[in-house]
């Protein structure tokens, strides 16, 4: 449960902003999206390797 302490004379917009920030830090939405469809560990590893290779090629092109 997320608790947002509200100070005196603090607007609702400010409190809502604090709540959204705390909610985003918990990572609940990201976790829900990941759990919507199961992905095999081998596919997850393959995609991370592909991403790393792509980033590496971009860095190499940038240095040249």
Phi, psi and omega per residue, in radians:
X1 nan 2.344 -3.118
X2 -1.682 2.199 3.115
X3 -2.007 2.247 3.134
X4 -2.053 1.899 3.113
X5 -1.256 2.292 -3.130
X6 -1.885 2.228 3.120
X7 -1.439 2.909 3.078
X8 -1.163 2.532 3.133
X9 1.097 0.387 3.096
X10 -1.677 2.351 -3.081
X11 -1.323 2.810 3.113
X12 -1.158 -0.629 3.126
X13 -1.042 -0.718 -3.132
X14 -1.143 -0.772 3.139
X15 -1.128 -0.694 3.116
X16 -1.122 -0.680 3.112
X17 -1.104 -0.743 3.090
X18 -1.084 -0.741 -3.139
X19 -1.088 -0.807 -3.138
X20 -1.057 -0.702 -3.136
X21 -1.128 -0.786 3.116
X22 -1.122 -0.718 -3.127
X23 -1.102 -0.716 3.141
X24 -1.166 -0.636 -3.140
X25 -1.172 -0.515 -3.129
X26 -1.193 -0.510 3.091
X27 1.391 0.395 -3.101
X28 -1.151 -0.786 -3.098
X29 -1.124 -0.743 3.135
X30 -1.102 -0.730 3.133
X31 -1.116 -0.708 3.113
X32 -1.105 -0.718 3.130
X33 -1.146 -0.655 3.127
X34 -1.170 -0.598 -3.071
X35 -1.447 -0.145 -3.122
X36 -1.084 -0.686 -3.133
X37 -2.357 2.253 -3.134
X38 -1.278 2.389 3.092
X39 -2.164 2.264 -3.114
X40 -1.088 2.548 3.140
X41 -1.014 -0.603 -3.140
X42 -1.142 -0.665 3.124
X43 -1.210 -0.670 3.104
X44 -1.081 -0.813 3.114
X45 -1.065 -0.752 -3.128
X46 -1.060 -0.749 -3.120
X47 -1.184 -0.633 3.100
X48 -1.177 -0.660 3.102
X49 -1.150 -0.764 3.116
X50 -1.036 -0.755 -3.137
X51 -1.099 -0.729 3.136
X52 -1.133 -0.728 3.120
X53 -1.110 -0.750 -3.141
X54 -1.080 -0.797 3.135
X55 -1.116 -0.663 3.133
X56 -1.130 -0.729 3.123
X57 -1.140 -0.646 3.097
X58 -1.111 -0.730 3.125
X59 -1.125 -0.701 -3.130
X60 -1.155 -0.674 3.111
X61 -1.180 -0.637 -3.124
X62 -1.181 -0.643 -3.138
X63 -1.248 -0.544 -3.099
X64 -1.278 nan nan
